């Protein structure tokens, strides 16, 4: 069911406020997430230095590099 309230949890809804920019911004975000999860990019707002991408994958039961589910929940 679609919410009638455009301020879900009092957050601005980006695609409603900036519809002309949403597709390019969404693609950019998805591309970055893909690179972080397949290349293990470390940096501010990305992966930290305490755990490796492999550590995250083991915890989640996922192989990020090969795009496979290792365990079922």
C-alpha positions in Angstrom: 0.0 0.0 0.0 1.4 3.4 -1.0 1.8 5.9 1.8 -0.3 9.1 1.5 2.3 10.9 3.6 5.1 12.2 1.4 7.2 12.8 4.6 7.8 9.2 5.6 9.6 9.3 9.0 10.0 13.1 8.5 12.6 12.6 5.8 12.6 14.3 2.5 11.8 12.0 -0.4 14.6 12.7 -2.9 12.8 11.4 -6.0 9.7 13.6 -5.3 11.8 16.7 -4.6 14.3 16.2 -7.5 12.7 14.0 -10.1 15.0 15.2 -12.9 18.1 14.1 -10.9 16.9 10.9 -9.4 17.8 8.4 -12.1 21.4 9.7 -12.5 21.9 9.9 -8.7 20.4 6.4 -8.2 22.7 5.0 -10.9 25.8 6.7 -9.3 24.9 5.3 -5.9 24.3 1.8 -7.2 27.6 1.9 -9.1 29.5 2.9 -6.0 27.8 0.2 -3.9 28.7 -2.4 -6.5 32.3 -1.2 -6.6 32.6 -1.2 -2.8 31.2 -4.7 -2.5 33.2 -6.2 -5.4 36.5 -4.4 -5.0 36.5 -3.8 -1.2 37.0 0.0 -1.5 38.1 1.5 1.8 37.5 5.2 2.7 35.3 7.7 4.4 31.6 6.5 4.2 32.8 3.2 2.6 34.3 0.2 4.1 36.4 0.8 7.2 39.7 -0.7 8.2 38.6 -2.9 11.1 37.1 -5.7 8.9 37.7 -6.9 5.4 35.1 -7.4 2.7 35.6 -11.1 3.3 34.7 -10.6 7.0 31.5 -8.8 6.0 30.7 -11.6 3.6 31.2 -14.3 6.1 29.0 -12.5 8.6 26.2 -12.0 6.0 26.6 -15.4 4.3 27.4 -13.7 1.0 30.2 -13.8 -1.5 30.2 -10.2 -2.7 32.9 -10.7 -5.3 31.1 -13.5 -7.1 27.6 -12.4 -6.3 26.6 -15.6 -4.6 24.6 -16.5 -1.5 26.7 -18.8 0.7 24.1 -19.5 3.4 20.4 -19.3 3.7 18.9 -17.6 6.7 
